[in-house]
């Protein structure tokens, strides 16, 4: 099947950081024959965020071209734990946590991927079957010096931190995915470049085959820092339309362009037109497009109207959650946790000190305060989280 060269060029350009060893070589291969391409994701958490969708979208683009596309869920590699961008080792994950984390992954990834075109594989199916001699054989192809020279390992050592032996093995196990699947191309974020190049070296030495590596830019979170579950700055695929819209409206203006290009299906021409608008208008269009994509146009319209109601008209949300609390007296920290507005008393205390809590419209500044619980009392966290006592 011949592919339109313009479509190949588009897939190899938009949302792409680098193609190694060369874009020209991958382009030539794709014009010659169908390729096998894969993306691997370790199930370290039960939710996927918008940052994950950049590489998921790229995998789907290859699938739409008719290439053999594979999503590898790292049920084996996750046991080792990817050290990329880590200043300390990842906590050990249990089998039960892995099962819980991947329970809804197909449903979440299905918001981006068409599983009639994309296969799912679990690398625990082959990594957990490796024997001692298999691991020795794999390791014999990669220099230990190269593994130790990783930037983050050198950074840790300078800080007096430890680098654990199992972390050094991680690139070997991820790299073996390329060998086992006999792929032509691996997709990943820029943080995965080292791991993917180890896979390229293993495939060359163990199968005498060239593998291309395509890296995608990584998106920044709502606070302008790297999007990650530990930072609390993620926009999750499971967020409600209102949550998703509100979070996107809170991103720094400097992120609008990258969000438009990497997270929406809009054409580059449309994006250039949007960028000419004032930041608030451009951000509103961005938020609407993303909510439309994941929740539908009707929900996108509702989310926009709800946001305008709360932030421009200074009105209450159309629906305020109600929580039943028995009448009486209660410390403000306990009340905030009991209503679900805060996850812990420490968080509640911090928000009070930051003037981020209101009760019946009044800013609260005393975290030791005892309140008289009344029916109809309105609690507010930040600008868009409300709870009413019933």
C-alpha positions in Angstrom: 0.0 0.0 0.0 1.5 3.3 -1.1 1.1 6.2 1.3 0.8 9.8 0.2 4.2 11.4 0.8 2.5 14.6 2.3 0.9 12.5 5.0 4.2 10.9 5.9 5.8 14.3 6.1 3.0 15.6 8.4 3.3 12.6 10.7 7.0 12.9 10.9 6.9 16.7 11.5 4.1 17.9 13.7 4.5 17.2 17.4 7.9 15.7 16.8 11.1 16.7 18.6 13.7 14.4 17.0 13.9 11.3 14.7 17.1 9.3 15.2 19.3 8.5 13.4 17.5 10.5 10.7 14.1 11.6 9.5 15.2 11.0 5.9 16.0 7.4 6.6 12.6 6.7 8.3 10.7 8.5 5.6 12.5 6.3 3.0 11.6 3.1 4.8 7.9 4.1 5.1 7.8 4.7 1.4 9.3 1.3 0.8 7.2 -0.9 3.1 4.8 -1.2 6.1 6.6 -0.7 9.4 6.0 -1.9 12.9 5.9 0.9 15.5 5.3 0.8 19.2 4.9 3.0 22.2 5.5 1.8 25.8 3.9 3.2 29.0 4.5 1.9 32.5 1.4 1.7 34.7 2.7 3.7 37.6 -0.7 5.3 38.3 -4.4 4.5 37.6 -4.9 7.6 35.5 -3.6 9.0 32.2 -3.1 12.7 31.8 -3.0 15.0 28.7 0.8 14.6 28.6 0.4 10.9 27.8 -1.9 11.8 24.8 1.0 13.4 22.8 2.6 10.1 22.2 -0.7 8.2 22.0 -1.8 10.6 19.3 1.4 10.0 17.4 1.0 6.2 17.6 -2.6 6.6 16.2 -1.3 8.7 13.4 1.0 5.9 12.3 -1.9 3.4 12.7 -4.1 5.7 10.5 -1.4 5.5 7.8 -1.8 1.7 7.8 1.3 0.9 9.8 1.4 -1.9 12.4 0.9 0.0 15.7 1.4 -1.5 19.1 0.8 0.0 22.6 2.9 -1.8 25.1 1.8 -1.6 28.7 4.9 -2.1 30.9 3.6 -4.8 33.4 7.2 -6.1 33.5 9.3 -2.9 33.3 7.2 -1.2 35.9 8.6 -3.7 38.5 12.0 -2.2 37.9 10.9 1.4 37.7 12.0 3.9 35.1 14.7 6.2 36.6 14.3 8.8 33.9 14.1 12.4 35.3 14.2 10.8 38.9 16.5 12.1 41.6 15.6 9.0 43.7 14.5 5.5 43.1 10.8 4.8 42.4 8.9 3.1 45.2 8.5 -0.7 44.7 5.1 -1.4 43.1 3.0 -4.5 44.0 1.1 -6.8 41.7 -2.1 -5.6 43.1 -1.2 -2.0 42.4 -0.3 -2.9 38.8 -3.7 -4.6 38.3 -5.5 -1.7 39.8 -3.6 0.9 37.7 -4.3 -0.8 34.4 -8.0 -1.6 35.2 -9.3 1.4 33.2 -6.3 2.1 31.0 -7.9 0.8 27.9 -10.9 2.9 28.4 -8.8 6.0 29.0 -6.4 5.4 26.1 -9.5 4.6 24.0 -10.3 8.3 24.0 -7.3 8.7 21.7 -6.6 5.3 20.2 -8.7 3.2 17.9 -8.1 -0.3 19.1 -9.3 -1.8 15.8 -6.1 -0.4 14.4 -3.8 -0.5 17.5 -2.8 -3.7 19.3 -2.2 -3.9 23.1 0.7 -6.0 24.4 1.9 -6.4 28.0 5.7 -6.7 28.4 5.4 -8.8 31.5 4.3 -11.6 29.2 7.9 -11.9 27.9 10.1 -10.1 30.5 8.9 -12.2 33.4 9.8 -15.4 31.5 13.4 -14.4 31.0 15.9 -16.8 32.5 19.2 -16.0 34.1 21.2 -16.8 31.0 18.8 -14.6 28.9 19.4 -11.6 31.1 23.2 -12.2 31.0 23.0 -12.4 27.2 21.1 -9.1 27.0 23.4 -7.4 29.4 26.5 -8.6 27.5 25.6 -6.3 24.6 25.6 -3.0 26.5 28.5 -1.2 28.1 28.1 -0.7 31.9 30.0 2.5 31.5 27.3 3.8 29.2 24.5 2.9 31.7 26.3 4.7 34.5 26.9 7.8 32.4 23.2 8.7 32.3 22.7 12.4 33.2 20.4 11.8 36.1 22.7 9.2 37.6 25.6 11.6 37.5 23.4 14.3 39.0 22.5 12.0 41.8 26.1 11.0 42.5 27.1 14.7 42.7 24.3 15.2 45.2 25.5 12.3 47.3 22.4 10.2 46.4 22.4 6.5 45.6 22.0 4.8 42.2 20.6 1.3 42.7 21.6 -1.7 40.6 18.0 -2.4 39.4 17.7 1.1 38.0 20.7 0.5 35.8 19.0 -2.6 34.4 15.8 -0.7 33.5 17.0 0.4 30.0 18.0 -3.1 29.2 14.5 -4.5 29.9 12.8 -1.7 28.1 15.3 -2.1 25.2 14.5 -5.8 25.0 10.9 -4.9 24.1 12.2 -3.7 20.8 14.1 -7.0 20.3 11.2 -9.2 21.2 8.7 -7.3 19.1 11.2 -6.8 16.2 10.1 -3.3 15.6 11.1 -0.7 13.1 10.3 2.4 15.2 9.7 3.3 18.8 7.8 6.4 20.0 8.4 8.1 23.3 8.7 11.4 25.1 12.0 13.2 25.1 12.7 11.8 28.6 12.8 8.3 27.1 15.6 9.1 24.6 18.3 7.2 26.5 16.1 4.1 27.0 15.0 4.0 23.4 18.5 4.3 22.1 19.6 1.4 24.3 16.8 -0.6 22.6 18.1 0.6 19.2 21.6 -0.8 20.1 20.2 -4.1 21.4 18.1 -4.6 18.3 21.1 -3.9 16.0 23.3 -6.4 18.0 20.8 -9.1 18.6 18.8 -9.0 15.3 21.1 -7.1 13.0 18.2 -4.7 12.4 18.0 -0.9 12.5 15.4 0.7 14.7 14.4 4.4 14.4 13.5 6.5 17.5 10.9 9.3 17.4 10.7 11.6 20.4 7.8 13.9 21.1 7.9 17.1 23.2 6.7 16.8 26.8 3.9 19.1 27.9 4.1 21.3 31.0 1.5 21.3 33.7 -1.0 23.9 35.0 1.8 25.5 37.0 4.2 25.7 34.1 6.4 22.9 35.4 6.8 19.3 34.1 3.4 17.6 34.1 3.5 14.7 36.6 1.2 13.0 39.0 3.5 13.8 42.0 3.3 17.6 41.3 -0.5 17.8 41.4 -0.4 19.8 38.1 -2.0 17.3 35.8 -5.1 17.5 33.6 -6.4 14.0 33.7 -8.4 12.3 31.0 -10.9 11.3 33.7 -11.4 14.9 34.8 -15.0 16.1 34.4 -15.7 18.6 31.7 -15.8 21.5 34.3 -12.5 20.4 35.9 -10.8 20.0 32.5 -12.0 23.3 31.3 -11.1 25.1 34.5 -7.6 23.6 34.7 -6.8 24.6 31.1 -7.9 28.2 31.7 -5.5 28.3 34.6 -2.3 27.4 32.6 0.3 30.2 32.0 -0.3 32.1 28.8 3.1 31.0 27.4 1.8 27.4 27.1 -1.2 28.2 24.9 0.8 27.6 21.6 2.3 24.2 22.7 -1.1 23.0 24.0 -2.8 23.9 20.8 -0.3 22.2 18.6 0.3 19.1 20.8 -3.1 18.5 22.4 -5.7 19.4 19.7 -6.5 18.1 16.2 -6.7 21.7 14.9 -4.8 22.4 11.7 -1.7 24.6 12.0 -3.5 27.3 10.0 -6.4 27.3 12.5 -3.9 27.4 15.4 -2.1 30.5 13.9 -5.4 32.3 13.7 -6.2 31.5 17.3 -2.8 32.7 18.5 -3.6 36.2 17.0 -6.4 36.6 19.6 -6.0 37.9 23.1 -4.6 35.3 25.6 -7.8 34.9 27.4 -9.8 34.3 24.2 -7.2 32.0 22.8 -7.2 30.0 26.0 -11.0 29.7 26.1 -10.9 28.3 22.5 -8.2 25.9 23.6 -10.1 24.7 26.6 -13.3 24.3 24.5 -11.5 22.3 21.9 -9.9 19.9 24.4 -13.2 19.4 26.3 -15.0 18.8 23.0 -12.5 16.2 22.1 -12.8 14.2 25.3 -16.3 14.8 26.4 -18.3 16.0 23.3 -19.4 19.4 22.0 -22.4 19.6 24.2 -20.3 19.2 27.4 -17.7 21.6 26.0 -20.5 24.3 25.7 -21.8 23.6 29.2 -18.2 23.7 30.7 -17.6 27.1 29.0 -20.9 28.5 30.3 -20.2 27.2 33.8 -16.8 28.8 33.8 -18.2 32.1 32.7 -20.8 31.9 35.4 -18.3 31.5 38.2 -15.3 33.6 37.0 -16.8 36.4 35.0 -20.3 36.8 36.5 -19.1 35.8 40.0 -22.1 33.6 40.5 -22.3 30.2 42.2 -22.0 27.0 40.1 -25.3 25.8 38.6 -24.9 22.6 40.8 -23.2 22.8 44.2 -22.4 19.5 45.8 -24.2 19.0 49.2 -22.8 17.1 52.2 -24.7 16.1 55.3 -23.0 17.2 58.5 -24.7 16.9 61.8 -25.4 20.2 63.6 -23.0 21.2 66.3 -19.5 22.6 66.7 -16.5 21.5 64.7 -12.9 22.6 64.1 -12.5 24.2 60.7 -9.8 21.8 59.6 -12.0 18.8 60.5 -14.9 20.3 58.6 -12.9 20.8 55.5 -11.7 17.2 55.5 -15.1 15.8 56.4 -16.8 17.6 53.5 -14.1 16.4 51.1 -12.9 19.8 50.1 -9.5 19.0 51.5 -7.7 15.7 51.5 -6.0 16.3 54.8 -5.9 18.7 57.8 -2.4 19.7 56.7 -3.7 20.7 53.3 -6.6 22.5 54.9 -4.3 24.5 57.2 -2.0 25.5 54.3 -5.0 26.7 52.3 -6.3 28.7 55.2 -3.0 30.4 55.7 -2.9 31.2 52.0 -6.4 32.8 52.2 -7.7 30.1 49.9 -10.8 29.1 52.0 -14.1 31.0 52.3 -17.1 30.2 54.4 -20.4 31.9 53.3 -18.3 34.3 51.2 -15.8 35.3 54.0 -12.1 34.5 53.8 -10.9 32.3 56.7 -7.6 33.1 58.3 -7.7 31.1 61.6 -7.1 27.4 61.3 -7.8 26.8 65.0 -11.3 28.3 64.6 -14.3 26.3 65.9 -17.4 26.7 63.8 -21.1 26.3 64.5 -22.4 24.0 61.8 -25.5 25.3 60.1 -27.7 24.0 57.3 -27.0 25.9 54.1 -23.5 26.9 55.1 -21.4 27.3 51.9 -17.7 26.3 51.9 -15.4 27.3 49.1 -11.8 26.2 48.2 -10.0 28.3 45.7 -12.2 29.8 42.9 -14.1 26.8 41.7 -14.6 24.2 44.4 -17.8 24.5 46.5 -19.7 22.4 49.1 -22.9 23.2 50.8 -24.0 21.8 54.2 -27.4 20.1 54.1 
